Amino acid sequence: MKVIGIMASPRKGGNVDTLVQEVLDGASEAGHQVEKFSLNEMKFSGCQACMFCKKSGRCKQHDDITALMDEMEGADAVVFGSPIYFWQFCSQFRTFIDRMYMFLGSDFKVRLTPGKKAVVITSQGNPDANMFRPVFKEFDMVLKMYGFQIKGEIHLDSGENPSTARMRTDLLKEARSLGMSL
Ligand SMILES: Cc1cc2nc3c(=O)[nH]c(=O)nc-3n(C[C@H](O)[C@H](O)[C@H](O)COP(=O)(O)O)c2cc1C
C-alpha cells in the first residue's frame, strides 16, 4: 500500500511534522511504502477558478501541486497535517484544499477513486481541545465528499512550543499505532 503525508506546517520537526512522521513510520513498520510532502517547501499558487478542470479533469496550472495531486490519485492512504492559524488551517493547507477542486467534475461528481484512507493531524497553541472542532468537522466533510474513509485524527493542543508533540508520548503512541493500522 502507498501512504503519503501532506504536511503543511512551516516548522520542520515541529508538532504537526512530528505526528505526521510518526504515522508514516508506523505505516512503514507495517510494510507500506511511505512518502512525505512538505507544502511549505513547494511552489504553488491558489486555485484560479478557471474551471479548466471541470471539463478536462486536470488542473491548468503546472506547479508542485500538480505532481502532488498525481501522488494523491495513486495513494491508498493520505495523512493530512496542518497547524491552526487564526481559527483555521494555515494558508499553505487551505491553498492546497482549494486545488483539490480539480477532483470535482462539472456535475460535482468526484473524480478521485473512493475508499482511500485518511488520517488528520492538527496542532494548536490554545489549550482548549474543543475550540477548533468546527474546523475539523468541516474538513471531515470535504474528505467524506471525496470518498475518504477517516481512520483517525490527532489534535494536539497547547502546542506553542514545537517540541510539545515529542513530549506527548501518548499521542506519539497513538500516531504510530494509527500508521500501523492503515
Ligand atoms: C500565524 C499564526 C497564527 C496562529 N493562530 C493560532 C490560533 O488561532 N489558535 C491557536 O490555538 N494557535 C494558533 N497559533 C499557534 C499554532 O497553532 C501552534 O503553535 C501549533 O502548535 C503550530 O504547529 P507546528 O508546531 O506544527 O508548527 C498560531 C501560530 C501562528 C504562527
PDBQT file of the ligand as one rigid body, heavy atoms in Angstrom, charges set to zero:
ROOT
HETATM    1  C1  LIG A 201       0.339  32.983  12.306  1.00  0.00    +0.000 C 
HETATM    2  C2  LIG A 201      -0.049  32.081  13.459  1.00  0.00    +0.000 A 
HETATM    3  C3  LIG A 201      -1.353  32.062  13.869  1.00  0.00    +0.000 A 
HETATM    4  C4  LIG A 201      -1.746  31.219  14.921  1.00  0.00    +0.000 A 
HETATM    5  N1  LIG A 201      -3.057  31.196  15.297  1.00  0.00    +0.000 NA
HETATM    6  C5  LIG A 201      -3.467  30.356  16.273  1.00  0.00    +0.000 A 
HETATM    7  C6  LIG A 201      -4.835  30.294  16.655  1.00  0.00    +0.000 A 
HETATM    8  O1  LIG A 201      -5.713  30.985  16.126  1.00  0.00    +0.000 OA
HETATM    9  N2  LIG A 201      -5.167  29.444  17.664  1.00  0.00    +0.000 N 
HETATM   10  C7  LIG A 201      -4.245  28.640  18.274  1.00  0.00    +0.000 A 
HETATM   11  O2  LIG A 201      -4.627  27.871  19.158  1.00  0.00    +0.000 OA
HETATM   12  N3  LIG A 201      -2.951  28.666  17.921  1.00  0.00    +0.000 NA
HETATM   13  C8  LIG A 201      -2.548  29.492  16.937  1.00  0.00    +0.000 A 
HETATM   14  N4  LIG A 201      -1.216  29.513  16.550  1.00  0.00    +0.000 N 
HETATM   15  C9  LIG A 201      -0.272  28.590  17.207  1.00  0.00    +0.000 C 
HETATM   16  C10 LIG A 201      -0.030  27.299  16.401  1.00  0.00    +0.000 C 
HETATM   17  O3  LIG A 201      -1.248  26.726  16.005  1.00  0.00    +0.000 OA
HETATM   18  C11 LIG A 201       0.723  26.301  17.262  1.00  0.00    +0.000 C 
HETATM   19  O4  LIG A 201       1.969  26.829  17.623  1.00  0.00    +0.000 OA
HETATM   20  C12 LIG A 201       0.902  24.959  16.585  1.00  0.00    +0.000 C 
HETATM   21  O5  LIG A 201       1.263  24.011  17.547  1.00  0.00    +0.000 OA
HETATM   22  C13 LIG A 201       1.940  25.013  15.494  1.00  0.00    +0.000 C 
HETATM   23  O6  LIG A 201       2.152  23.731  14.987  1.00  0.00    +0.000 OA
HETATM   24  P1  LIG A 201       3.622  23.290  14.458  1.00  0.00    +0.000 P 
HETATM   25  O7  LIG A 201       4.488  23.115  15.654  1.00  0.00    +0.000 OA
HETATM   26  O8  LIG A 201       3.410  22.021  13.725  1.00  0.00    +0.000 OA
HETATM   27  O9  LIG A 201       4.078  24.358  13.544  1.00  0.00    +0.000 OA
HETATM   28  C14 LIG A 201      -0.799  30.376  15.542  1.00  0.00    +0.000 A 
HETATM   29  C15 LIG A 201       0.537  30.415  15.108  1.00  0.00    +0.000 A 
HETATM   30  C16 LIG A 201       0.910  31.253  14.086  1.00  0.00    +0.000 A 
HETATM   31  C17 LIG A 201       2.360  31.259  13.614  1.00  0.00    +0.000 C 
ENDROOT
TORSDOF 0
